[in-house]
Amino acid sequence: MSHDPWLQNYDATCRLAQEIAENIHERNRQQRTGGNPAKINMTLRASLQKLKQNISQLREGLLRISSSRRIMQPEADRRQNLIDELLTREKKLNATFKGDITEPESARSTLMSGGPAASGGSVANPWLVNESEETKGLTFGEIKQHQQRIIQAQDAGLDALAAVISRQKIMGQDIGNELEEHNEIIDDLAQLVDTTDSRIRNETRRVKLVETKSTSCGMLVVIILLLIAIIVIGVWPV
């Protein structure tokens, strides 16, 4: 189970809504059988007020964690849908408590005809909002277990997603470190190329200087040889 405080508060609010639905069902049963529902009505009023406060806290908590970007937008949208469902359930529970919505005839006939409730069994609460095919006919305990399994599966999915994100973060850090090392190597190579290029230019200048000096020396040798020929022979060579 996740240790996310918001999800824990949501789970507690769902349990409270289910308890209220059970108590309304029991209050209606007492009214039909001539019992005194005064005590359970007091409990229901306090529980409905507590449910309203819990939903408000869930809405404020979601706003805080969404604005601080502690969860991704798809998860924020999913949680907002959960809050909307709770608001719808709260309105129907309040309407049922006040008598604006009457109990379905199918549930009434089941109770009056000595169905599962009369024989000591349990009847699925008729005030659960928009029951799916998976939960129809289940008791409150079975519905609670079903919801817990769903929440556990969602938590497992979130944990897996968090693990994937953590691995991607580590991979990104490793890639960043490798890029820094490559940049350092490139800088070293650039510096080495600059140094080598400077040396090549210096050596080229030296070679040109040597060639110039060699040419000058060759001309000087030719002139000296001509002068020697003049002196020895006494005439200019033809």
ChimeraX commands (.cxc) that place a marker at each C-alpha (Angstrom):
marker #1 position 0.00,0.00,0.00 radius 0.5
marker #1 position 1.26,3.45,-0.86 radius 0.5
marker #1 position 2.41,5.79,1.91 radius 0.5
marker #1 position 1.10,8.81,-0.02 radius 0.5
marker #1 position -0.88,10.84,2.59 radius 0.5
marker #1 position -3.36,12.02,-0.04 radius 0.5
marker #1 position -4.21,8.48,-1.13 radius 0.5
marker #1 position -4.51,7.39,2.49 radius 0.5
marker #1 position -6.95,10.27,3.17 radius 0.5
marker #1 position -8.90,9.34,0.04 radius 0.5
marker #1 position -9.15,5.72,1.17 radius 0.5
marker #1 position -10.38,6.84,4.61 radius 0.5
marker #1 position -12.97,9.13,2.99 radius 0.5
marker #1 position -14.25,6.26,0.82 radius 0.5
marker #1 position -14.62,4.09,3.91 radius 0.5
marker #1 position -16.53,6.89,5.64 radius 0.5
marker #1 position -18.88,7.22,2.65 radius 0.5
marker #1 position -19.54,3.48,2.74 radius 0.5
marker #1 position -20.24,3.61,6.48 radius 0.5
marker #1 position -22.72,6.45,5.91 radius 0.5
marker #1 position -24.43,4.44,3.17 radius 0.5
marker #1 position -24.71,1.46,5.53 radius 0.5
marker #1 position -26.12,3.62,8.31 radius 0.5
marker #1 position -28.70,5.20,5.98 radius 0.5
marker #1 position -29.71,1.73,4.89 radius 0.5
marker #1 position -30.04,0.68,8.54 radius 0.5
marker #1 position -31.94,3.89,9.44 radius 0.5
marker #1 position -34.44,3.20,6.68 radius 0.5
marker #1 position -34.84,-0.38,7.88 radius 0.5
marker #1 position -35.56,0.84,11.41 radius 0.5
marker #1 position -38.14,3.31,10.12 radius 0.5
marker #1 position -39.93,0.56,8.20 radius 0.5
marker #1 position -39.93,-1.80,11.18 radius 0.5
marker #1 position -41.16,0.81,13.67 radius 0.5
marker #1 position -37.81,1.41,15.38 radius 0.5
marker #1 position -36.46,4.70,16.72 radius 0.5
marker #1 position -33.77,6.05,14.36 radius 0.5
marker #1 position -33.01,9.18,16.44 radius 0.5
marker #1 position -29.58,7.98,17.57 radius 0.5
marker #1 position -28.49,6.82,14.14 radius 0.5
marker #1 position -29.73,10.12,12.64 radius 0.5
marker #1 position -27.41,12.03,14.98 radius 0.5
marker #1 position -24.54,9.81,13.91 radius 0.5
marker #1 position -25.41,10.33,10.25 radius 0.5
marker #1 position -25.45,14.12,10.57 radius 0.5
marker #1 position -22.00,14.13,12.15 radius 0.5
marker #1 position -20.68,11.65,9.59 radius 0.5
marker #1 position -22.05,13.65,6.65 radius 0.5
marker #1 position -20.39,16.79,8.00 radius 0.5
marker #1 position -17.15,14.90,8.43 radius 0.5
marker #1 position -17.44,13.57,4.85 radius 0.5
marker #1 position -17.84,17.12,3.54 radius 0.5
marker #1 position -14.76,18.25,5.46 radius 0.5
marker #1 position -12.70,15.30,4.22 radius 0.5
marker #1 position -13.59,16.00,0.58 radius 0.5
marker #1 position -12.65,19.65,1.06 radius 0.5
marker #1 position -9.30,18.61,2.53 radius 0.5
marker #1 position -8.72,16.27,-0.40 radius 0.5
marker #1 position -9.41,19.10,-2.85 radius 0.5
marker #1 position -7.03,21.47,-1.02 radius 0.5
marker #1 position -4.37,18.78,-0.74 radius 0.5
marker #1 position -4.57,18.00,-4.45 radius 0.5
marker #1 position -4.22,21.70,-5.27 radius 0.5
marker #1 position -1.07,21.93,-3.14 radius 0.5
marker #1 position 0.70,18.88,-4.58 radius 0.5
marker #1 position -0.35,19.79,-8.12 radius 0.5
marker #1 position 0.97,23.35,-7.88 radius 0.5
marker #1 position 4.26,22.09,-6.41 radius 0.5
marker #1 position 4.54,19.56,-9.29 radius 0.5
marker #1 position 5.00,16.64,-6.89 radius 0.5
marker #1 position 2.77,14.53,-9.16 radius 0.5
marker #1 position 2.40,14.42,-12.94 radius 0.5
marker #1 position -0.61,15.97,-14.69 radius 0.5
marker #1 position -2.25,12.63,-15.64 radius 0.5
marker #1 position -2.16,11.56,-11.98 radius 0.5
marker #1 position -3.54,14.95,-10.90 radius 0.5
marker #1 position -6.41,14.54,-13.38 radius 0.5
marker #1 position -7.10,11.02,-12.10 radius 0.5
marker #1 position -7.26,12.26,-8.51 radius 0.5
marker #1 position -9.56,15.13,-9.51 radius 0.5
marker #1 position -11.92,12.56,-11.04 radius 0.5
marker #1 position -11.86,10.66,-7.76 radius 0.5
marker #1 position -12.81,13.84,-5.90 radius 0.5
marker #1 position -15.63,14.52,-8.37 radius 0.5
marker #1 position -16.99,11.01,-7.78 radius 0.5
marker #1 position -16.87,11.59,-4.01 radius 0.5
marker #1 position -18.75,14.88,-4.41 radius 0.5
marker #1 position -21.45,13.11,-6.42 radius 0.5
marker #1 position -21.70,10.41,-3.77 radius 0.5
marker #1 position -21.88,13.00,-0.98 radius 0.5
marker #1 position -24.78,14.82,-2.71 radius 0.5
marker #1 position -26.73,11.58,-3.17 radius 0.5
marker #1 position -26.08,10.50,0.41 radius 0.5
marker #1 position -27.31,13.88,1.70 radius 0.5
marker #1 position -30.39,13.68,-0.50 radius 0.5
marker #1 position -31.12,10.15,0.68 radius 0.5
marker #1 position -30.64,11.12,4.32 radius 0.5
marker #1 position -33.07,14.02,3.96 radius 0.5
marker #1 position -35.61,11.82,2.17 radius 0.5
marker #1 position -35.29,13.60,-1.19 radius 0.5
marker #1 position -34.45,10.21,-2.73 radius 0.5
marker #1 position -36.52,7.19,-1.73 radius 0.5
marker #1 position -35.11,3.72,-1.28 radius 0.5
marker #1 position -35.38,1.55,-4.42 radius 0.5
marker #1 position -38.39,-0.75,-4.41 radius 0.5
marker #1 position -36.21,-3.77,-5.17 radius 0.5
marker #1 position -34.34,-3.34,-1.91 radius 0.5
marker #1 position -37.61,-2.72,-0.02 radius 0.5
marker #1 position -39.20,-5.88,-1.40 radius 0.5
marker #1 position -36.10,-7.91,-0.61 radius 0.5
marker #1 position -36.25,-6.84,3.01 radius 0.5
marker #1 position -39.98,-7.32,3.32 radius 0.5
marker #1 position -40.03,-10.73,1.64 radius 0.5
marker #1 position -37.58,-12.34,4.05 radius 0.5
marker #1 position -34.62,-12.29,1.68 radius 0.5
marker #1 position -30.99,-12.54,2.66 radius 0.5
marker #1 position -31.36,-9.91,5.38 radius 0.5
marker #1 position -34.20,-11.77,7.08 radius 0.5
marker #1 position -32.20,-14.99,7.11 radius 0.5
marker #1 position -29.18,-13.37,8.76 radius 0.5
marker #1 position -27.31,-12.63,5.51 radius 0.5
marker #1 position -26.25,-9.24,4.19 radius 0.5
marker #1 position -27.69,-7.20,1.33 radius 0.5
marker #1 position -25.59,-5.07,-0.99 radius 0.5
marker #1 position -26.29,-1.42,-0.14 radius 0.5
marker #1 position -28.63,0.14,-2.74 radius 0.5
marker #1 position -27.11,3.60,-2.30 radius 0.5
marker #1 position -23.70,2.92,-3.74 radius 0.5
marker #1 position -23.21,5.33,-6.65 radius 0.5
marker #1 position -23.10,3.91,-10.17 radius 0.5
marker #1 position -22.29,0.34,-9.31 radius 0.5
marker #1 position -20.43,-1.54,-12.00 radius 0.5
marker #1 position -21.09,-5.10,-13.03 radius 0.5
marker #1 position -18.07,-6.16,-10.96 radius 0.5
marker #1 position -19.59,-4.92,-7.68 radius 0.5
marker #1 position -23.26,-5.71,-8.19 radius 0.5
marker #1 position -24.46,-8.19,-5.62 radius 0.5
marker #1 position -21.38,-7.78,-3.40 radius 0.5
marker #1 position -21.58,-7.01,0.31 radius 0.5
marker #1 position -19.94,-3.90,1.77 radius 0.5
marker #1 position -17.00,-5.94,2.97 radius 0.5
marker #1 position -16.50,-7.45,-0.48 radius 0.5
marker #1 position -16.80,-4.03,-2.15 radius 0.5
marker #1 position -14.24,-2.65,0.29 radius 0.5
marker #1 position -11.83,-5.47,-0.53 radius 0.5
marker #1 position -12.45,-4.89,-4.24 radius 0.5
marker #1 position -11.61,-1.19,-3.89 radius 0.5
marker #1 position -8.51,-2.00,-1.87 radius 0.5
marker #1 position -7.32,-4.34,-4.61 radius 0.5
marker #1 position -7.87,-1.59,-7.18 radius 0.5
marker #1 position -5.94,0.91,-5.05 radius 0.5
marker #1 position -3.14,-1.61,-4.53 radius 0.5
marker #1 position -2.93,-2.17,-8.29 radius 0.5
marker #1 position -2.80,1.59,-8.85 radius 0.5
marker #1 position -0.12,1.94,-6.19 radius 0.5
marker #1 position 1.89,-0.84,-7.81 radius 0.5
marker #1 position 1.61,0.95,-11.15 radius 0.5
marker #1 position 2.76,4.22,-9.59 radius 0.5
marker #1 position 5.68,2.47,-7.88 radius 0.5
marker #1 position 6.70,0.89,-11.20 radius 0.5
marker #1 position 6.44,4.27,-12.92 radius 0.5
marker #1 position 8.54,5.87,-10.17 radius 0.5
marker #1 position 11.18,3.15,-10.62 radius 0.5
marker #1 position 11.28,3.76,-14.38 radius 0.5
marker #1 position 11.64,7.51,-13.85 radius 0.5
marker #1 position 14.40,6.90,-11.30 radius 0.5
marker #1 position 16.29,4.70,-13.76 radius 0.5
marker #1 position 15.88,7.29,-16.52 radius 0.5
marker #1 position 17.19,9.96,-14.17 radius 0.5
marker #1 position 20.28,7.87,-13.40 radius 0.5
marker #1 position 20.79,7.23,-17.13 radius 0.5
marker #1 position 20.49,10.94,-17.82 radius 0.5
marker #1 position 23.07,11.73,-15.16 radius 0.5
marker #1 position 25.46,9.11,-16.59 radius 0.5
marker #1 position 25.01,10.53,-20.11 radius 0.5
marker #1 position 25.67,14.02,-18.76 radius 0.5
marker #1 position 28.87,12.85,-17.09 radius 0.5
marker #1 position 30.04,11.17,-20.31 radius 0.5
marker #1 position 29.32,14.33,-22.31 radius 0.5
marker #1 position 31.40,16.36,-19.86 radius 0.5
marker #1 position 34.29,13.90,-20.23 radius 0.5
marker #1 position 33.99,14.03,-24.04 radius 0.5
marker #1 position 33.98,17.82,-23.96 radius 0.5
marker #1 position 37.17,17.77,-21.90 radius 0.5
marker #1 position 38.80,15.40,-24.40 radius 0.5
marker #1 position 37.73,17.64,-27.30 radius 0.5
marker #1 position 39.17,20.68,-25.52 radius 0.5
marker #1 position 42.47,18.85,-25.00 radius 0.5
marker #1 position 42.56,17.83,-28.68 radius 0.5
marker #1 position 41.81,21.39,-29.79 radius 0.5
marker #1 position 44.64,22.69,-27.62 radius 0.5
marker #1 position 47.01,20.03,-29.01 radius 0.5
marker #1 position 46.04,20.94,-32.60 radius 0.5
marker #1 position 46.68,24.62,-31.90 radius 0.5
marker #1 position 50.10,23.81,-30.44 radius 0.5
marker #1 position 51.00,21.54,-33.38 radius 0.5
marker #1 position 49.84,24.14,-35.91 radius 0.5
marker #1 position 52.00,26.77,-34.23 radius 0.5
marker #1 position 55.03,24.49,-34.38 radius 0.5
marker #1 position 54.44,23.73,-38.06 radius 0.5
marker #1 position 54.29,27.45,-38.88 radius 0.5
marker #1 position 57.54,28.07,-37.00 radius 0.5
marker #1 position 59.30,25.21,-38.79 radius 0.5
marker #1 position 58.02,26.45,-42.15 radius 0.5
marker #1 position 59.48,29.89,-41.52 radius 0.5
marker #1 position 62.82,28.31,-40.59 radius 0.5
marker #1 position 62.90,26.22,-43.77 radius 0.5
marker #1 position 62.22,29.28,-45.92 radius 0.5
marker #1 position 64.98,31.18,-44.12 radius 0.5
marker #1 position 67.43,28.34,-44.71 radius 0.5
marker #1 position 66.48,28.21,-48.40 radius 0.5
marker #1 position 67.05,31.94,-48.73 radius 0.5
marker #1 position 70.43,31.69,-47.07 radius 0.5
marker #1 position 71.37,28.71,-49.26 radius 0.5
marker #1 position 70.54,30.66,-52.45 radius 0.5
marker #1 position 72.61,33.63,-51.29 radius 0.5
marker #1 position 75.57,31.42,-50.47 radius 0.5
marker #1 position 75.41,29.74,-53.92 radius 0.5
marker #1 position 75.54,33.08,-55.74 radius 0.5
marker #1 position 78.46,34.17,-53.58 radius 0.5
marker #1 position 80.41,30.99,-54.47 radius 0.5
marker #1 position 79.85,31.60,-58.21 radius 0.5
marker #1 position 81.14,35.19,-57.93 radius 0.5
marker #1 position 84.25,34.07,-56.03 radius 0.5
marker #1 position 85.01,31.41,-58.62 radius 0.5
marker #1 position 84.71,34.02,-61.41 radius 0.5
marker #1 position 87.10,36.36,-59.62 radius 0.5
marker #1 position 89.61,33.55,-59.16 radius 0.5
marker #1 position 89.41,32.71,-62.88 radius 0.5
marker #1 position 90.08,36.35,-63.78 radius 0.5
marker #1 position 93.07,36.54,-61.53 radius 0.5
marker #1 position 94.58,33.25,-62.67 radius 0.5
marker #1 position 93.89,33.49,-66.36 radius 0.5
marker #1 position 93.99,37.21,-66.63 radius 0.5
marker #1 position 91.00,37.42,-68.93 radius 0.5
marker #1 position 87.29,37.23,-68.57 radius 0.5
marker #1 position 86.03,33.83,-69.42 radius 0.5
marker #1 position 84.06,33.69,-72.62 radius 0.5
marker link #1:1,2 radius 0.2
marker link #1:2,3 radius 0.2
marker link #1:3,4 radius 0.2
marker link #1:4,5 radius 0.2
marker link #1:5,6 radius 0.2
marker link #1:6,7 radius 0.2
marker link #1:7,8 radius 0.2
marker link #1:8,9 radius 0.2
marker link #1:9,10 radius 0.2
marker link #1:10,11 radius 0.2
marker link #1:11,12 radius 0.2
marker link #1:12,13 radius 0.2
marker link #1:13,14 radius 0.2
marker link #1:14,15 radius 0.2
marker link #1:15,16 radius 0.2
marker link #1:16,17 radius 0.2
marker link #1:17,18 radius 0.2
marker link #1:18,19 radius 0.2
marker link #1:19,20 radius 0.2
marker link #1:20,21 radius 0.2
marker link #1:21,22 radius 0.2
marker link #1:22,23 radius 0.2
marker link #1:23,24 radius 0.2
marker link #1:24,25 radius 0.2
marker link #1:25,26 radius 0.2
marker link #1:26,27 radius 0.2
marker link #1:27,28 radius 0.2
marker link #1:28,29 radius 0.2
marker link #1:29,30 radius 0.2
marker link #1:30,31 radius 0.2
marker link #1:31,32 radius 0.2
marker link #1:32,33 radius 0.2
marker link #1:33,34 radius 0.2
marker link #1:34,35 radius 0.2
marker link #1:35,36 radius 0.2
marker link #1:36,37 radius 0.2
marker link #1:37,38 radius 0.2
marker link #1:38,39 radius 0.2
marker link #1:39,40 radius 0.2
marker link #1:40,41 radius 0.2
marker link #1:41,42 radius 0.2
marker link #1:42,43 radius 0.2
marker link #1:43,44 radius 0.2
marker link #1:44,45 radius 0.2
marker link #1:45,46 radius 0.2
marker link #1:46,47 radius 0.2
marker link #1:47,48 radius 0.2
marker link #1:48,49 radius 0.2
marker link #1:49,50 radius 0.2
marker link #1:50,51 radius 0.2
marker link #1:51,52 radius 0.2
marker link #1:52,53 radius 0.2
marker link #1:53,54 radius 0.2
marker link #1:54,55 radius 0.2
marker link #1:55,56 radius 0.2
marker link #1:56,57 radius 0.2
marker link #1:57,58 radius 0.2
marker link #1:58,59 radius 0.2
marker link #1:59,60 radius 0.2
marker link #1:60,61 radius 0.2
marker link #1:61,62 radius 0.2
marker link #1:62,63 radius 0.2
marker link #1:63,64 radius 0.2
marker link #1:64,65 radius 0.2
marker link #1:65,66 radius 0.2
marker link #1:66,67 radius 0.2
marker link #1:67,68 radius 0.2
marker link #1:68,69 radius 0.2
marker link #1:69,70 radius 0.2
marker link #1:70,71 radius 0.2
marker link #1:71,72 radius 0.2
marker link #1:72,73 radius 0.2
marker link #1:73,74 radius 0.2
marker link #1:74,75 radius 0.2
marker link #1:75,76 radius 0.2
marker link #1:76,77 radius 0.2
marker link #1:77,78 radius 0.2
marker link #1:78,79 radius 0.2
marker link #1:79,80 radius 0.2
marker link #1:80,81 radius 0.2
marker link #1:81,82 radius 0.2
marker link #1:82,83 radius 0.2
marker link #1:83,84 radius 0.2
marker link #1:84,85 radius 0.2
marker link #1:85,86 radius 0.2
marker link #1:86,87 radius 0.2
marker link #1:87,88 radius 0.2
marker link #1:88,89 radius 0.2
marker link #1:89,90 radius 0.2
marker link #1:90,91 radius 0.2
marker link #1:91,92 radius 0.2
marker link #1:92,93 radius 0.2
marker link #1:93,94 radius 0.2
marker link #1:94,95 radius 0.2
marker link #1:95,96 radius 0.2
marker link #1:96,97 radius 0.2
marker link #1:97,98 radius 0.2
marker link #1:98,99 radius 0.2
marker link #1:99,100 radius 0.2
marker link #1:100,101 radius 0.2
marker link #1:101,102 radius 0.2
marker link #1:102,103 radius 0.2
marker link #1:103,104 radius 0.2
marker link #1:104,105 radius 0.2
marker link #1:105,106 radius 0.2
marker link #1:106,107 radius 0.2
marker link #1:107,108 radius 0.2
marker link #1:108,109 radius 0.2
marker link #1:109,110 radius 0.2
marker link #1:110,111 radius 0.2
marker link #1:111,112 radius 0.2
marker link #1:112,113 radius 0.2
marker link #1:113,114 radius 0.2
marker link #1:114,115 radius 0.2
marker link #1:115,116 radius 0.2
marker link #1:116,117 radius 0.2
marker link #1:117,118 radius 0.2
marker link #1:118,119 radius 0.2
marker link #1:119,120 radius 0.2
marker link #1:120,121 radius 0.2
marker link #1:121,122 radius 0.2
marker link #1:122,123 radius 0.2
marker link #1:123,124 radius 0.2
marker link #1:124,125 radius 0.2
marker link #1:125,126 radius 0.2
marker link #1:126,127 radius 0.2
marker link #1:127,128 radius 0.2
marker link #1:128,129 radius 0.2
marker link #1:129,130 radius 0.2
marker link #1:130,131 radius 0.2
marker link #1:131,132 radius 0.2
marker link #1:132,133 radius 0.2
marker link #1:133,134 radius 0.2
marker link #1:134,135 radius 0.2
marker link #1:135,136 radius 0.2
marker link #1:136,137 radius 0.2
marker link #1:137,138 radius 0.2
marker link #1:138,139 radius 0.2
marker link #1:139,140 radius 0.2
marker link #1:140,141 radius 0.2
marker link #1:141,142 radius 0.2
marker link #1:142,143 radius 0.2
marker link #1:143,144 radius 0.2
marker link #1:144,145 radius 0.2
marker link #1:145,146 radius 0.2
marker link #1:146,147 radius 0.2
marker link #1:147,148 radius 0.2
marker link #1:148,149 radius 0.2
marker link #1:149,150 radius 0.2
marker link #1:150,151 radius 0.2
marker link #1:151,152 radius 0.2
marker link #1:152,153 radius 0.2
marker link #1:153,154 radius 0.2
marker link #1:154,155 radius 0.2
marker link #1:155,156 radius 0.2
marker link #1:156,157 radius 0.2
marker link #1:157,158 radius 0.2
marker link #1:158,159 radius 0.2
marker link #1:159,160 radius 0.2
marker link #1:160,161 radius 0.2
marker link #1:161,162 radius 0.2
marker link #1:162,163 radius 0.2
marker link #1:163,164 radius 0.2
marker link #1:164,165 radius 0.2
marker link #1:165,166 radius 0.2
marker link #1:166,167 radius 0.2
marker link #1:167,168 radius 0.2
marker link #1:168,169 radius 0.2
marker link #1:169,170 radius 0.2
marker link #1:170,171 radius 0.2
marker link #1:171,172 radius 0.2
marker link #1:172,173 radius 0.2
marker link #1:173,174 radius 0.2
marker link #1:174,175 radius 0.2
marker link #1:175,176 radius 0.2
marker link #1:176,177 radius 0.2
marker link #1:177,178 radius 0.2
marker link #1:178,179 radius 0.2
marker link #1:179,180 radius 0.2
marker link #1:180,181 radius 0.2
marker link #1:181,182 radius 0.2
marker link #1:182,183 radius 0.2
marker link #1:183,184 radius 0.2
marker link #1:184,185 radius 0.2
marker link #1:185,186 radius 0.2
marker link #1:186,187 radius 0.2
marker link #1:187,188 radius 0.2
marker link #1:188,189 radius 0.2
marker link #1:189,190 radius 0.2
marker link #1:190,191 radius 0.2
marker link #1:191,192 radius 0.2
marker link #1:192,193 radius 0.2
marker link #1:193,194 radius 0.2
marker link #1:194,195 radius 0.2
marker link #1:195,196 radius 0.2
marker link #1:196,197 radius 0.2
marker link #1:197,198 radius 0.2
marker link #1:198,199 radius 0.2
marker link #1:199,200 radius 0.2
marker link #1:200,201 radius 0.2
marker link #1:201,202 radius 0.2
marker link #1:202,203 radius 0.2
marker link #1:203,204 radius 0.2
marker link #1:204,205 radius 0.2
marker link #1:205,206 radius 0.2
marker link #1:206,207 radius 0.2
marker link #1:207,208 radius 0.2
marker link #1:208,209 radius 0.2
marker link #1:209,210 radius 0.2
marker link #1:210,211 radius 0.2
marker link #1:211,212 radius 0.2
marker link #1:212,213 radius 0.2
marker link #1:213,214 radius 0.2
marker link #1:214,215 radius 0.2
marker link #1:215,216 radius 0.2
marker link #1:216,217 radius 0.2
marker link #1:217,218 radius 0.2
marker link #1:218,219 radius 0.2
marker link #1:219,220 radius 0.2
marker link #1:220,221 radius 0.2
marker link #1:221,222 radius 0.2
marker link #1:222,223 radius 0.2
marker link #1:223,224 radius 0.2
marker link #1:224,225 radius 0.2
marker link #1:225,226 radius 0.2
marker link #1:226,227 radius 0.2
marker link #1:227,228 radius 0.2
marker link #1:228,229 radius 0.2
marker link #1:229,230 radius 0.2
marker link #1:230,231 radius 0.2
marker link #1:231,232 radius 0.2
marker link #1:232,233 radius 0.2
marker link #1:233,234 radius 0.2
marker link #1:234,235 radius 0.2
marker link #1:235,236 radius 0.2
marker link #1:236,237 radius 0.2
marker link #1:237,238 radius 0.2
view
